Amino acid sequence: MRPLTFGLSLLLLAGASAPSFAADATNGETLAKRWCTSCHVVSEDQSRGTDLVASFASIASRPGFDQDKLATFLLEPHPKMSSMALSRIEAQNIAAYIAEQKRP
């Protein structure tokens, strides 16, 4: 009985430590175009946002840019940003989309 219990325990641990699904940058683009275009330039085909905030490309190109930190930042209320009430997955998707905008 002990080998069976041990084997099941290993299976459960392996499942618990499985990597999470990757963020969906395509969905992030859709969300960004819905929520962010009034202030940010979110893609190359957008003609303008506002001069007061950085474009997604410039955000992604900053030294030390961290996609996970950005996703966490998007979840917190910000006085200068409208309250979007994003889910964790939506914030991760937008952060993944912004990461794709990095300039070479």
Disulfide bonds with the S-S distance in Angstrom:
none
